[in-house]
């Protein structure tokens, strides 16, 4: 982002550099994919600086001799956090791990703007809450997942798995954060829906009913309940739910897509005649799976912590890592944390939303 100031008919340009921290040991294809992704991100953005965490010698070897030491800082963190590690214990049990070191650095240093990691979701979420803390007005941070819709637009699911049990006040805060995040992504007046078993007001369990009533008091464009089979129709730009049902919906939807695609494959490769026909259908089959391609879905941001945290899928390739780093830089330049704080405080002031709501 550039800022311009006119003085004596001359334009002075102030370039804002952002410093993004990358967990080089997170993900199935680390460190090769993470290091290559970092190199490509640096080539794509002249205002980007990186802090790379992992095995120092491994990172240096992967970067080669052509990287600019003024733009890349390497911190030795030789251990990785595994899916088998307990999310609440890894900070003490693995103090030299990339995520433990990352959160300690983020907490102490004001010059680091964001963290990108393809490591275990539980560890990323727990570390963020325990080490970074929550921004004012947030009781629980939430994970945002992105899905395609029939309209060609995207829909965000919030919460996609950060909180298994939620109160209505949490869901209201999720909606406000989703509204702010979407506006930073170019959606001028985001349509916010509430995942429910029916479209009419009064449907659902007590949590849904309480949340519905509170959402009507906010400044967001609340469009009401959205049933599960309507989410991918593009009726809402964001759908709010607790992390349990958000994660179930997300994984079930992705697997359903792959299941249908596999059924097509079995049918068209059944015999010589169907195989010949398959030559004309392969491109179409790829389009069915493409929207749910793990490698090409850039990231799931964790909204509500004091610094930006972006979670990549464990199967992320170097292109995904690159795009996620660039997304982290963009969100930092756009002032995501400040805008989230302002939006939450504004809604708390102008409505009767209270953090003691159930």
Beta strands, then each sheet from edge to edge (+ up, - down):
strand 1: 2-7
strand 2: 10-15
strand 3: 18-23
strand 4: 48-54
strand 5: 72-76
strand 6: 114-117
strand 7: 142-148
strand 8: 154-158
strand 9: 191-196
strand 10: 221-227
strand 11: 238-240
strand 12: 300-303
strand 13: 308-311
sheet 1: 1+ 2-
sheet 2: 5+ 4+ 3+ 6+ 13+ 12- 7+ 8- 11- 9- 10-
end
